[in-house]
Amino acid sequence: MAGADLLVVVFQVVLQRVFYIHYSPECNIINTMGYVSVACSVWLTVAFTLDRTVAICLQKLKTRYCTEKGAAIVIALVSVLSVSTNIPWYFSYHPNYCLESYEFINSPVWAAFDWGHRILTPVVPFVLILLLNAITVSHILMASVVRRKLRGQRNREGKDDPEMKNRRRSIVLLFTISASFILLWMTQVVILAVQRIDRQYSIMRASHYAVVHMGEMLQLFSSCTNMFIYAVTQRKFREEVVNTVKYLFTAILNFLKS
């Protein structure tokens, strides 16, 4: 997820907005990779939510699904599907300029593709994340009540239970990532739906122009939050980041010495 979010920042922020490369075919490639990285980031968020749901609610599937091999398969599958479903964006631009082609604007086939893209990213992930979170929370709450009864404790006495602390930590992490995704994407989803329904709505008025860019800013900001959430809440993630930085510095020093 952190890697996919980093690609979103590289393609959609640095290359598209900072350097503003607007000549074909470089522009077409950058825009297409921007769509690919966003789709990968969004669906990896769904995969993470599903992973937590399986680990917490479905103990029998946990040993088969929640493994390094399983994670590698899911990541590879999401990456391949993200690339294959977004390749058509390369052909939606004018061959000489970084503008939407006439066919893309007026063709019903392209309109259907655009609608499908907006539904798959991120309308369907919205629904899946909300559904999976509801299942996870209901399971945790029911299990917590049963655990308190078995331990013969009252609600206040459960604070010293290490298992309850782990469950609360899982809920906090899960909801922080999911809520961040939903809230930061919500404005962009509404704008995209309105733009597709009414093609005249866009940058014709200053207020619309500001709303469109605010939605884009929030959507791009969502790609920066997951890494910070992991850094704050996950000890193993912090350790891996530190190890990566140490490895890079060691490799550079060895190269300079040689």
C-alpha positions as protocol buffer text, in pm:
chain_id: "A"
residue {
  index: 1
  type: MET
  ca { x: 0 y: 0 z: 0 }
}
residue {
  index: 2
  type: ALA
  ca { x: 278 y: 241 z: 85 }
}
residue {
  index: 3
  type: GLY
  ca { x: 453 y: 161 z: -244 }
}
residue {
  index: 4
  type: ALA
  ca { x: 134 y: 217 z: -446 }
}
residue {
  index: 5
  type: ASP
  ca { x: 69 y: 544 z: -261 }
}
residue {
  index: 6
  type: LEU
  ca { x: 423 y: 657 z: -341 }
}
residue {
  index: 7
  type: LEU
  ca { x: 362 y: 588 z: -712 }
}
residue {
  index: 8
  type: VAL
  ca { x: 47 y: 802 z: -697 }
}
residue {
  index: 9
  type: VAL
  ca { x: 252 y: 1089 z: -558 }
}
residue {
  index: 10
  type: VAL
  ca { x: 523 y: 1043 z: -823 }
}
residue {
  index: 11
  type: PHE
  ca { x: 294 y: 1023 z: -1127 }
}
residue {
  index: 12
  type: GLN
  ca { x: -4 y: 1239 z: -1030 }
}
residue {
  index: 13
  type: VAL
  ca { x: 170 y: 1503 z: -821 }
}
residue {
  index: 14
  type: VAL
  ca { x: 534 y: 1531 z: -925 }
}
residue {
  index: 15
  type: LEU
  ca { x: 515 y: 1451 z: -1297 }
}
residue {
  index: 16
  type: GLN
  ca { x: 163 y: 1572 z: -1377 }
}
residue {
  index: 17
  type: ARG
  ca { x: 143 y: 1883 z: -1164 }
}
residue {
  index: 18
  type: VAL
  ca { x: 495 y: 1990 z: -1070 }
}
residue {
  index: 19
  type: PHE
  ca { x: 679 y: 1931 z: -1398 }
}
residue {
  index: 20
  type: TYR
  ca { x: 360 y: 1934 z: -1608 }
}
residue {
  index: 21
  type: ILE
  ca { x: 472 y: 1716 z: -1897 }
}
residue {
  index: 22
  type: HIS
  ca { x: 215 y: 1783 z: -2170 }
}
residue {
  index: 23
  type: TYR
  ca { x: 363 y: 1631 z: -2485 }
}
residue {
  index: 24
  type: SER
  ca { x: 267 y: 1291 z: -2626 }
}
residue {
  index: 25
  type: PRO
  ca { x: 350 y: 1008 z: -2583 }
}
residue {
  index: 26
  type: GLU
  ca { x: 516 y: 1093 z: -2249 }
}
residue {
  index: 27
  type: CYS
  ca { x: 201 y: 1262 z: -2124 }
}
residue {
  index: 28
  type: ASN
  ca { x: -16 y: 964 z: -2220 }
}
residue {
  index: 29
  type: ILE
  ca { x: 215 y: 723 z: -2038 }
}
residue {
  index: 30
  type: ILE
  ca { x: 229 y: 938 z: -1724 }
}
residue {
  index: 31
  type: ASN
  ca { x: -149 y: 986 z: -1713 }
}
residue {
  index: 32
  type: THR
  ca { x: -208 y: 615 z: -1767 }
}
residue {
  index: 33
  type: MET
  ca { x: 39 y: 521 z: -1494 }
}
residue {
  index: 34
  type: GLY
  ca { x: -138 y: 770 z: -1269 }
}
residue {
  index: 35
  type: TYR
  ca { x: -465 y: 582 z: -1317 }
}
residue {
  index: 36
  type: VAL
  ca { x: -287 y: 250 z: -1263 }
}
residue {
  index: 37
  type: SER
  ca { x: -125 y: 361 z: -937 }
}
residue {
  index: 38
  type: VAL
  ca { x: -453 y: 503 z: -802 }
}
residue {
  index: 39
  type: ALA
  ca { x: -641 y: 181 z: -881 }
}
residue {
  index: 40
  type: CYS
  ca { x: -365 y: -25 z: -720 }
}
residue {
  index: 41
  type: SER
  ca { x: -365 y: 193 z: -408 }
}
residue {
  index: 42
  type: VAL
  ca { x: -744 y: 180 z: -372 }
}
residue {
  index: 43
  type: TRP
  ca { x: -778 y: -195 z: -419 }
}
residue {
  index: 44
  type: LEU
  ca { x: -485 y: -272 z: -191 }
}
residue {
  index: 45
  type: THR
  ca { x: -675 y: -78 z: 75 }
}
residue {
  index: 46
  type: VAL
  ca { x: -969 y: -310 z: 12 }
}
residue {
  index: 47
  type: ALA
  ca { x: -736 y: -611 z: 29 }
}
residue {
  index: 48
  type: PHE
  ca { x: -595 y: -487 z: 360 }
}
residue {
  index: 49
  type: THR
  ca { x: -946 y: -447 z: 502 }
}
residue {
  index: 50
  type: LEU
  ca { x: -1040 y: -796 z: 382 }
}
residue {
  index: 51
  type: ASP
  ca { x: -721 y: -937 z: 534 }
}
residue {
  index: 52
  type: ARG
  ca { x: -810 y: -789 z: 873 }
}
residue {
  index: 53
  type: THR
  ca { x: -1166 y: -918 z: 848 }
}
residue {
  index: 54
  type: VAL
  ca { x: -1048 y: -1271 z: 772 }
}
residue {
  index: 55
  type: ALA
  ca { x: -784 y: -1260 z: 1048 }
}
residue {
  index: 56
  type: ILE
  ca { x: -1034 y: -1145 z: 1309 }
}
residue {
  index: 57
  type: CYS
  ca { x: -1361 y: -1308 z: 1205 }
}
residue {
  index: 58
  type: LEU
  ca { x: -1270 y: -1623 z: 1013 }
}
residue {
  index: 59
  type: GLN
  ca { x: -1015 y: -1815 z: 1212 }
}
residue {
  index: 60
  type: LYS
  ca { x: -1036 y: -2125 z: 990 }
}
residue {
  index: 61
  type: LEU
  ca { x: -938 y: -1925 z: 682 }
}
residue {
  index: 62
  type: LYS
  ca { x: -675 y: -1722 z: 865 }
}
residue {
  index: 63
  type: THR
  ca { x: -407 y: -1992 z: 845 }
}
residue {
  index: 64
  type: ARG
  ca { x: -466 y: -2035 z: 469 }
}
residue {
  index: 65
  type: TYR
  ca { x: -526 y: -1677 z: 361 }
}
residue {
  index: 66
  type: CYS
  ca { x: -330 y: -1452 z: 602 }
}
residue {
  index: 67
  type: THR
  ca { x: 18 y: -1567 z: 500 }
}
residue {
  index: 68
  type: GLU
  ca { x: 313 y: -1411 z: 320 }
}
residue {
  index: 69
  type: LYS
  ca { x: 241 y: -1625 z: 16 }
}
residue {
  index: 70
  type: GLY
  ca { x: -123 y: -1524 z: 19 }
}
residue {
  index: 71
  type: ALA
  ca { x: -29 y: -1158 z: 49 }
}
residue {
  index: 72
  type: ALA
  ca { x: 213 y: -1188 z: -243 }
}
residue {
  index: 73
  type: ILE
  ca { x: -56 y: -1348 z: -460 }
}
residue {
  index: 74
  type: VAL
  ca { x: -310 y: -1077 z: -374 }
}
residue {
  index: 75
  type: ILE
  ca { x: -61 y: -798 z: -441 }
}
residue {
  index: 76
  type: ALA
  ca { x: 38 y: -951 z: -776 }
}
residue {
  index: 77
  type: LEU
  ca { x: -326 y: -1001 z: -876 }
}
residue {
  index: 78
  type: VAL
  ca { x: -423 y: -645 z: -781 }
}
residue {
  index: 79
  type: SER
  ca { x: -122 y: -506 z: -969 }
}
residue {
  index: 80
  type: VAL
  ca { x: -195 y: -703 z: -1286 }
}
residue {
  index: 81
  type: LEU
  ca { x: -565 y: -612 z: -1286 }
}
residue {
  index: 82
  type: SER
  ca { x: -486 y: -246 z: -1217 }
}
residue {
  index: 83
  type: VAL
  ca { x: -257 y: -232 z: -1520 }
}
residue {
  index: 84
  type: SER
  ca { x: -483 y: -428 z: -1755 }
}
residue {
  index: 85
  type: THR
  ca { x: -802 y: -236 z: -1671 }
}
residue {
  index: 86
  type: ASN
  ca { x: -637 y: 105 z: -1711 }
}
residue {
  index: 87
  type: ILE
  ca { x: -439 y: 54 z: -2033 }
}
residue {
  index: 88
  type: PRO
  ca { x: -729 y: 199 z: -2241 }
}
residue {
  index: 89
  type: TRP
  ca { x: -662 y: 541 z: -2086 }
}
residue {
  index: 90
  type: TYR
  ca { x: -348 y: 561 z: -2300 }
}
residue {
  index: 91
  type: PHE
  ca { x: -566 y: 570 z: -2612 }
}
residue {
  index: 92
  type: SER
  ca { x: -814 y: 823 z: -2476 }
}
residue {
  index: 93
  type: TYR
  ca { x: -585 y: 1121 z: -2540 }
}
residue {
  index: 94
  type: HIS
  ca { x: -508 y: 1312 z: -2856 }
}
residue {
  index: 95
  type: PRO
  ca { x: -205 y: 1157 z: -3034 }
}
residue {
  index: 96
  type: ASN
  ca { x: -17 y: 1489 z: -3045 }
}
residue {
  index: 97
  type: TYR
  ca { x: -140 y: 1681 z: -2743 }
}
residue {
  index: 98
  type: CYS
  ca { x: -216 y: 1594 z: -2382 }
}
residue {
  index: 99
  type: LEU
  ca { x: -590 y: 1648 z: -2427 }
}
residue {
  index: 100
  type: GLU
  ca { x: -887 y: 1414 z: -2431 }
}
residue {
  index: 101
  type: SER
  ca { x: -960 y: 1302 z: -2786 }
}
residue {
  index: 102
  type: TYR
  ca { x: -1281 y: 1380 z: -2971 }
}
residue {
  index: 103
  type: GLU
  ca { x: -1375 y: 1011 z: -2966 }
}
residue {
  index: 104
  type: PHE
  ca { x: -1335 y: 991 z: -2589 }
}
residue {
  index: 105
  type: ILE
  ca { x: -1565 y: 1288 z: -2535 }
}
residue {
  index: 106
  type: ASN
  ca { x: -1841 y: 1181 z: -2776 }
}
residue {
  index: 107
  type: SER
  ca { x: -1820 y: 802 z: -2811 }
}
residue {
  index: 108
  type: PRO
  ca { x: -2075 y: 596 z: -2613 }
}
residue {
  index: 109
  type: VAL
  ca { x: -1814 y: 319 z: -2583 }
}
residue {
  index: 110
  type: TRP
  ca { x: -1572 y: 553 z: -2409 }
}
residue {
  index: 111
  type: ALA
  ca { x: -1858 y: 685 z: -2196 }
}
residue {
  index: 112
  type: ALA
  ca { x: -1935 y: 329 z: -2081 }
}
residue {
  index: 113
  type: PHE
  ca { x: -1566 y: 271 z: -2007 }
}
residue {
  index: 114
  type: ASP
  ca { x: -1547 y: 595 z: -1810 }
}
residue {
  index: 115
  type: TRP
  ca { x: -1855 y: 502 z: -1606 }
}
residue {
  index: 116
  type: GLY
  ca { x: -1713 y: 156 z: -1541 }
}
residue {
  index: 117
  type: HIS
  ca { x: -1386 y: 306 z: -1425 }
}
residue {
  index: 118
  type: ARG
  ca { x: -1559 y: 544 z: -1184 }
}
residue {
  index: 119
  type: ILE
  ca { x: -1768 y: 260 z: -1042 }
}
residue {
  index: 120
  type: LEU
  ca { x: -1470 y: 28 z: -992 }
}
residue {
  index: 121
  type: THR
  ca { x: -1250 y: 304 z: -849 }
}
residue {
  index: 122
  type: PRO
  ca { x: -1363 y: 393 z: -591 }
}
residue {
  index: 123
  type: VAL
  ca { x: -1743 y: 338 z: -562 }
}
residue {
  index: 124
  type: VAL
  ca { x: -1721 y: -41 z: -527 }
}
residue {
  index: 125
  type: PRO
  ca { x: -1428 y: -13 z: -279 }
}
residue {
  index: 126
  type: PHE
  ca { x: -1640 y: 230 z: -72 }
}
residue {
  index: 127
  type: VAL
  ca { x: -1914 y: -28 z: -37 }
}
residue {
  index: 128
  type: LEU
  ca { x: -1676 y: -317 z: 29 }
}
residue {
  index: 129
  type: ILE
  ca { x: -1481 y: -129 z: 295 }
}
residue {
  index: 130
  type: LEU
  ca { x: -1797 y: -22 z: 477 }
}
residue {
  index: 131
  type: LEU
  ca { x: -1937 y: -377 z: 461 }
}
residue {
  index: 132
  type: LEU
  ca { x: -1615 y: -543 z: 578 }
}
residue {
  index: 133
  type: ASN
  ca { x: -1572 y: -293 z: 860 }
}
residue {
  index: 134
  type: ALA
  ca { x: -1929 y: -352 z: 977 }
}
residue {
  index: 135
  type: ILE
  ca { x: -1867 y: -729 z: 983 }
}
residue {
  index: 136
  type: THR
  ca { x: -1536 y: -689 z: 1168 }
}
residue {
  index: 137
  type: VAL
  ca { x: -1668 y: -450 z: 1432 }
}
residue {
  index: 138
  type: SER
  ca { x: -1980 y: -655 z: 1502 }
}
residue {
  index: 139
  type: HIS
  ca { x: -1764 y: -966 z: 1545 }
}
residue {
  index: 140
  type: ILE
  ca { x: -1520 y: -790 z: 1777 }
}
residue {
  index: 141
  type: LEU
  ca { x: -1799 y: -645 z: 1991 }
}
residue {
  index: 142
  type: MET
  ca { x: -1975 y: -981 z: 2022 }
}
residue {
  index: 143
  type: ALA
  ca { x: -1650 y: -1159 z: 2102 }
}
residue {
  index: 144
  type: SER
  ca { x: -1562 y: -895 z: 2360 }
}
residue {
  index: 145
  type: VAL
  ca { x: -1894 y: -937 z: 2538 }
}
residue {
  index: 146
  type: VAL
  ca { x: -1851 y: -1316 z: 2546 }
}
residue {
  index: 147
  type: ARG
  ca { x: -1492 y: -1282 z: 2670 }
}
residue {
  index: 148
  type: ARG
  ca { x: -1595 y: -1051 z: 2954 }
}
residue {
  index: 149
  type: LYS
  ca { x: -1867 y: -1292 z: 3061 }
}
residue {
  index: 150
  type: LEU
  ca { x: -1629 y: -1587 z: 3054 }
}
residue {
  index: 151
  type: ARG
  ca { x: -1374 y: -1398 z: 3260 }
}
residue {
  index: 152
  type: GLY
  ca { x: -1643 y: -1285 z: 3501 }
}
residue {
  index: 153
  type: GLN
  ca { x: -1547 y: -922 z: 3458 }
}
residue {
  index: 154
  type: ARG
  ca { x: -1743 y: -607 z: 3426 }
}
residue {
  index: 155
  type: ASN
  ca { x: -1683 y: -356 z: 3146 }
}
residue {
  index: 156
  type: ARG
  ca { x: -1445 y: -142 z: 3348 }
}
residue {
  index: 157
  type: GLU
  ca { x: -1242 y: -437 z: 3464 }
}
residue {
  index: 158
  type: GLY
  ca { x: -1168 y: -541 z: 3102 }
}
residue {
  index: 159
  type: LYS
  ca { x: -912 y: -265 z: 3059 }
}
residue {
  index: 160
  type: ASP
  ca { x: -632 y: -486 z: 3197 }
}
residue {
  index: 161
  type: ASP
  ca { x: -706 y: -768 z: 2952 }
}
residue {
  index: 162
  type: PRO
  ca { x: -419 y: -782 z: 2694 }
}
residue {
  index: 163
  type: GLU
  ca { x: -645 y: -951 z: 2438 }
}
residue {
  index: 164
  type: MET
  ca { x: -893 y: -662 z: 2465 }
}
residue {
  index: 165
  type: LYS
  ca { x: -608 y: -416 z: 2415 }
}
residue {
  index: 166
  type: ASN
  ca { x: -501 y: -597 z: 2097 }
}
residue {
  index: 167
  type: ARG
  ca { x: -857 y: -591 z: 1967 }
}
residue {
  index: 168
  type: ARG
  ca { x: -893 y: -221 z: 2037 }
}
residue {
  index: 169
  type: ARG
  ca { x: -563 y: -157 z: 1859 }
}
residue {
  index: 170
  type: SER
  ca { x: -685 y: -353 z: 1556 }
}
residue {
  index: 171
  type: ILE
  ca { x: -1008 y: -155 z: 1546 }
}
residue {
  index: 172
  type: VAL
  ca { x: -822 y: 176 z: 1568 }
}
residue {
  index: 173
  type: LEU
  ca { x: -583 y: 89 z: 1284 }
}
residue {
  index: 174
  type: LEU
  ca { x: -857 y: -55 z: 1063 }
}
residue {
  index: 175
  type: PHE
  ca { x: -1091 y: 238 z: 1107 }
}
residue {
  index: 176
  type: THR
  ca { x: -819 y: 500 z: 1076 }
}
residue {
  index: 177
  type: ILE
  ca { x: -712 y: 372 z: 734 }
}
residue {
  index: 178
  type: SER
  ca { x: -1068 y: 306 z: 614 }
}
residue {
  index: 179
  type: ALA
  ca { x: -1209 y: 635 z: 741 }
}
residue {
  index: 180
  type: SER
  ca { x: -917 y: 827 z: 591 }
}
residue {
  index: 181
  type: PHE
  ca { x: -980 y: 663 z: 254 }
}
residue {
  index: 182
  type: ILE
  ca { x: -1355 y: 727 z: 256 }
}
residue {
  index: 183
  type: LEU
  ca { x: -1346 y: 1085 z: 381 }
}
residue {
  index: 184
  type: LEU
  ca { x: -1065 y: 1201 z: 154 }
}
residue {
  index: 185
  type: TRP
  ca { x: -1215 y: 1036 z: -155 }
}
residue {
  index: 186
  type: MET
  ca { x: -1575 y: 1144 z: -94 }
}
residue {
  index: 187
  type: THR
  ca { x: -1549 y: 1489 z: -253 }
}
residue {
  index: 188
  type: GLN
  ca { x: -1375 y: 1354 z: -563 }
}
residue {
  index: 189
  type: VAL
  ca { x: -1637 y: 1080 z: -608 }
}
residue {
  index: 190
  type: VAL
  ca { x: -1921 y: 1332 z: -603 }
}
residue {
  index: 191
  type: ILE
  ca { x: -1738 y: 1560 z: -848 }
}
residue {
  index: 192
  type: LEU
  ca { x: -1665 y: 1275 z: -1091 }
}
residue {
  index: 193
  type: ALA
  ca { x: -2028 y: 1163 z: -1083 }
}
residue {
  index: 194
  type: VAL
  ca { x: -2155 y: 1516 z: -1150 }
}
residue {
  index: 195
  type: GLN
  ca { x: -1904 y: 1570 z: -1430 }
}
residue {
  index: 196
  type: ARG
  ca { x: -2008 y: 1248 z: -1603 }
}
residue {
  index: 197
  type: ILE
  ca { x: -2381 y: 1327 z: -1569 }
}
residue {
  index: 198
  type: ASP
  ca { x: -2340 y: 1688 z: -1682 }
}
residue {
  index: 199
  type: ARG
  ca { x: -2046 y: 1730 z: -1920 }
}
residue {
  index: 200
  type: GLN
  ca { x: -2085 y: 2110 z: -1902 }
}
residue {
  index: 201
  type: TYR
  ca { x: -1999 y: 2109 z: -1533 }
}
residue {
  index: 202
  type: SER
  ca { x: -1630 y: 2163 z: -1491 }
}
residue {
  index: 203
  type: ILE
  ca { x: -1410 y: 2469 z: -1496 }
}
residue {
  index: 204
  type: MET
  ca { x: -1656 y: 2709 z: -1655 }
}
residue {
  index: 205
  type: ARG
  ca { x: -1700 y: 2899 z: -1328 }
}
residue {
  index: 206
  type: ALA
  ca { x: -1444 y: 2985 z: -1067 }
}
residue {
  index: 207
  type: SER
  ca { x: -1641 y: 2814 z: -790 }
}
residue {
  index: 208
  type: HIS
  ca { x: -1655 y: 2489 z: -988 }
}
residue {
  index: 209
  type: TYR
  ca { x: -1286 y: 2518 z: -1066 }
}
residue {
  index: 210
  type: ALA
  ca { x: -1203 y: 2550 z: -696 }
}
residue {
  index: 211
  type: VAL
  ca { x: -1424 y: 2255 z: -599 }
}
residue {
  index: 212
  type: VAL
  ca { x: -1269 y: 2032 z: -867 }
}
residue {
  index: 213
  type: HIS
  ca { x: -917 y: 2109 z: -752 }
}
residue {
  index: 214
  type: MET
  ca { x: -1010 y: 2068 z: -386 }
}
residue {
  index: 215
  type: GLY
  ca { x: -1145 y: 1721 z: -465 }
}
residue {
  index: 216
  type: GLU
  ca { x: -825 y: 1632 z: -650 }
}
residue {
  index: 217
  type: MET
  ca { x: -614 y: 1764 z: -364 }
}
residue {
  index: 218
  type: LEU
  ca { x: -800 y: 1557 z: -104 }
}
residue {
  index: 219
  type: GLN
  ca { x: -783 y: 1246 z: -322 }
}
residue {
  index: 220
  type: LEU
  ca { x: -408 y: 1285 z: -367 }
}
residue {
  index: 221
  type: PHE
  ca { x: -364 y: 1360 z: 1 }
}
residue {
  index: 222
  type: SER
  ca { x: -526 y: 1024 z: 80 }
}
residue {
  index: 223
  type: SER
  ca { x: -226 y: 860 z: -86 }
}
residue {
  index: 224
  type: CYS
  ca { x: 5 y: 1027 z: 166 }
}
residue {
  index: 225
  type: THR
  ca { x: -179 y: 934 z: 484 }
}
residue {
  index: 226
  type: ASN
  ca { x: -146 y: 554 z: 495 }
}
residue {
  index: 227
  type: MET
  ca { x: 232 y: 561 z: 530 }
}
residue {
  index: 228
  type: PHE
  ca { x: 210 y: 804 z: 822 }
}
residue {
  index: 229
  type: ILE
  ca { x: -64 y: 594 z: 984 }
}
residue {
  index: 230
  type: TYR
  ca { x: 156 y: 286 z: 959 }
}
residue {
  index: 231
  type: ALA
  ca { x: 456 y: 478 z: 1093 }
}
residue {
  index: 232
  type: VAL
  ca { x: 260 y: 590 z: 1398 }
}
residue {
  index: 233
  type: THR
  ca { x: 79 y: 266 z: 1480 }
}
residue {
  index: 234
  type: GLN
  ca { x: 289 y: -25 z: 1349 }
}
residue {
  index: 235
  type: ARG
  ca { x: 618 y: -110 z: 1519 }
}
residue {
  index: 236
  type: LYS
  ca { x: 718 y: -363 z: 1249 }
}
residue {
  index: 237
  type: PHE
  ca { x: 657 y: -107 z: 976 }
}
residue {
  index: 238
  type: ARG
  ca { x: 884 y: 144 z: 1151 }
}
residue {
  index: 239
  type: GLU
  ca { x: 1152 y: -123 z: 1189 }
}
residue {
  index: 240
  type: GLU
  ca { x: 1135 y: -210 z: 819 }
}
residue {
  index: 241
  type: VAL
  ca { x: 1165 y: 157 z: 720 }
}
residue {
  index: 242
  type: VAL
  ca { x: 1469 y: 200 z: 947 }
}
residue {
  index: 243
  type: ASN
  ca { x: 1627 y: -117 z: 805 }
}
residue {
  index: 244
  type: THR
  ca { x: 1568 y: 4 z: 449 }
}
residue {
  index: 245
  type: VAL
  ca { x: 1730 y: 342 z: 520 }
}
residue {
  index: 246
  type: LYS
  ca { x: 2026 y: 174 z: 690 }
}
residue {
  index: 247
  type: TYR
  ca { x: 2070 y: -61 z: 396 }
}
residue {
  index: 248
  type: LEU
  ca { x: 2069 y: 227 z: 147 }
}
residue {
  index: 249
  type: PHE
  ca { x: 2326 y: 425 z: 346 }
}
residue {
  index: 250
  type: THR
  ca { x: 2543 y: 116 z: 385 }
}
residue {
  index: 251
  type: ALA
  ca { x: 2527 y: 44 z: 12 }
}
residue {
  index: 252
  type: ILE
  ca { x: 2619 y: 405 z: -73 }
}
residue {
  index: 253
  type: LEU
  ca { x: 2913 y: 407 z: 171 }
}
residue {
  index: 254
  type: ASN
  ca { x: 3041 y: 75 z: 35 }
}
residue {
  index: 255
  type: PHE
  ca { x: 3014 y: 209 z: -319 }
}
residue {
  index: 256
  type: LEU
  ca { x: 3206 y: 526 z: -229 }
}
residue {
  index: 257
  type: LYS
  ca { x: 3477 y: 326 z: -51 }
}
residue {
  index: 258
  type: SER
  ca { x: 3524 y: 98 z: -350 }
}
